[in-house]
């Protein structure tokens, strides 16, 4: 009997994990639409974030040691919900390059961000937006590819 209960609980957890993976698909905004967030992910709406929420506390991501040692540059573009308390919620990776190298550090940094509602957002309307972190290192082995994939130009000071 205990085995059946354990297997049932494990099955529910695995199904829950699989359902959570669906946010990793291509239509992130649709996957989170049920959260009642104002969707600011469209290209023509990305500049509206400051009308709702102002980043009060930011934390830059740590550069992964393996990436630095291997002289890899890249980026992580994330979908993030900002809830009524100004906290990052429902964070998912939209794209990353190289895939999986910088993801955990980008998510970890974003978890420490804090926003305050703007004067125009007295109702503290939750929003859905995207945030991108670029990771660059001098002497990068993959600089050309990173510039293409991440849409940035690395300049040396």
C-alpha positions as CSV (number, residue, x, y, z in Angstrom):
1,X,0.0,0.0,0.0
2,X,2.8,2.4,0.9
3,X,4.5,1.7,-2.5
4,X,1.3,2.6,-4.3
5,X,0.9,5.9,-2.5
6,X,4.6,6.7,-3.1
7,X,4.3,5.9,-6.8
8,X,1.1,8.0,-7.0
9,X,2.7,11.0,-5.3
10,X,5.8,10.7,-7.5
11,X,3.6,10.5,-10.6
12,X,1.8,13.7,-9.7
13,X,5.1,15.4,-9.1
14,X,6.5,14.3,-12.4
15,X,3.4,15.4,-14.2
16,X,3.6,18.8,-12.4
17,X,7.2,19.2,-13.5
18,X,6.3,18.3,-17.1
19,X,3.5,20.8,-17.1
20,X,5.9,23.5,-15.8
21,X,8.3,22.7,-18.7
22,X,5.6,23.8,-21.2
23,X,6.5,27.4,-20.4
24,X,9.8,26.7,-22.2
25,X,7.9,26.5,-25.5
26,X,7.8,29.3,-28.0
27,X,4.7,31.2,-26.9
28,X,5.7,32.1,-23.4
29,X,3.2,34.9,-23.0
30,X,0.3,32.6,-23.9
31,X,1.6,30.1,-21.3
32,X,1.4,32.7,-18.6
33,X,-1.7,34.5,-19.8
34,X,-3.8,32.9,-17.0
35,X,-1.8,34.8,-14.4
36,X,-3.7,38.1,-15.2
37,X,-0.5,40.0,-16.0
38,X,-0.5,42.9,-18.4
39,X,1.5,41.6,-21.4
40,X,4.3,44.0,-22.3
41,X,6.3,41.5,-24.3
42,X,5.4,42.8,-27.7
43,X,8.1,44.8,-29.4
44,X,5.9,48.0,-29.5
45,X,5.1,47.6,-25.7
46,X,8.6,46.9,-24.3
47,X,9.2,50.5,-23.5
48,X,6.1,50.8,-21.4
49,X,7.5,48.9,-18.4
50,X,8.6,52.1,-16.6
51,X,5.1,53.3,-16.7
52,X,4.1,50.5,-14.4
53,X,7.2,49.4,-12.5
54,X,10.6,50.9,-11.7
55,X,13.5,48.7,-10.9
56,X,14.6,49.8,-7.4
57,X,17.1,47.0,-6.8
58,X,19.1,45.1,-9.4
59,X,21.7,42.5,-9.1
60,X,24.1,41.7,-12.0
61,X,24.5,38.0,-12.7
62,X,27.8,36.3,-11.7
63,X,29.9,35.2,-14.7
64,X,30.1,31.3,-14.6
65,X,33.6,30.2,-13.9
66,X,33.5,27.6,-16.6
67,X,32.4,30.1,-19.2
68,X,35.2,32.6,-18.1
69,X,37.8,29.8,-18.1
70,X,36.7,28.7,-21.6
71,X,36.4,32.4,-22.7
72,X,32.8,32.1,-23.7
73,X,30.5,35.1,-24.3
74,X,26.7,34.9,-24.6
75,X,23.3,36.1,-23.5
76,X,20.1,35.0,-21.8
77,X,16.7,36.5,-22.7
78,X,14.1,35.8,-20.1
79,X,10.3,36.2,-19.7
80,X,9.5,37.6,-16.3
81,X,6.3,38.4,-14.5
82,X,6.5,41.3,-12.0
83,X,3.8,40.7,-9.4
84,X,1.8,43.1,-7.3
85,X,4.6,43.1,-4.7
86,X,7.3,44.1,-7.3
87,X,8.9,40.6,-7.3
88,X,10.0,38.5,-10.2
89,X,7.7,35.6,-10.8
90,X,7.2,33.0,-13.5
91,X,10.7,33.4,-14.9
92,X,11.4,31.3,-17.9
93,X,14.2,31.3,-20.5
94,X,13.1,32.6,-24.0
95,X,16.5,32.1,-25.6
96,X,20.0,31.7,-24.4
97,X,23.4,31.4,-26.1
98,X,25.3,29.2,-25.7
99,X,22.3,27.2,-24.6
100,X,22.3,26.5,-20.8
101,X,25.7,28.1,-20.0
102,X,24.5,31.3,-18.4
103,X,20.8,30.4,-17.6
104,X,21.1,29.6,-13.9
105,X,23.2,32.7,-13.1
106,X,20.8,34.9,-15.0
107,X,17.8,33.5,-13.2
108,X,19.6,33.7,-9.8
109,X,20.4,37.4,-10.4
110,X,16.8,38.2,-11.5
111,X,15.4,36.6,-8.3
112,X,17.1,39.4,-6.3
113,X,15.5,42.2,-8.3
114,X,12.9,44.4,-6.7
115,X,10.5,46.8,-8.5
116,X,8.3,49.6,-7.1
117,X,5.1,50.6,-8.7
118,X,5.2,53.9,-10.6
119,X,2.9,56.7,-9.6
120,X,0.8,55.8,-12.6
121,X,0.5,52.2,-11.3
122,X,-1.2,52.8,-8.0
123,X,-3.2,49.6,-8.5
124,X,0.1,47.7,-8.7
125,X,-0.9,46.0,-12.0
126,X,1.3,42.9,-12.5
127,X,3.1,42.9,-15.8
128,X,4.8,40.4,-18.1
129,X,8.0,41.6,-19.8
130,X,11.3,40.3,-21.0
131,X,14.8,41.1,-19.6
132,X,18.0,40.2,-21.3
133,X,21.5,39.8,-19.7
134,X,24.6,39.9,-21.9
135,X,27.7,38.1,-20.8
136,X,31.0,39.2,-22.5
137,X,34.6,38.3,-21.7
138,X,37.8,39.7,-23.3
139,X,39.4,37.4,-25.8
140,X,36.1,35.5,-26.3
141,X,36.5,32.4,-28.4
142,X,32.9,32.7,-29.7
143,X,32.7,36.5,-30.0
144,X,31.5,36.6,-33.6
145,X,28.8,34.0,-33.0
146,X,27.8,35.6,-29.7
147,X,27.4,39.0,-31.4
148,X,25.2,37.4,-34.1
149,X,23.1,35.4,-31.7
150,X,22.8,38.0,-29.0
151,X,22.5,41.1,-31.2
152,X,25.2,43.1,-29.5
153,X,28.7,44.4,-30.4
154,X,31.5,43.8,-27.9
155,X,33.8,46.9,-27.6
156,X,37.1,46.9,-25.8
157,X,37.7,49.9,-23.6
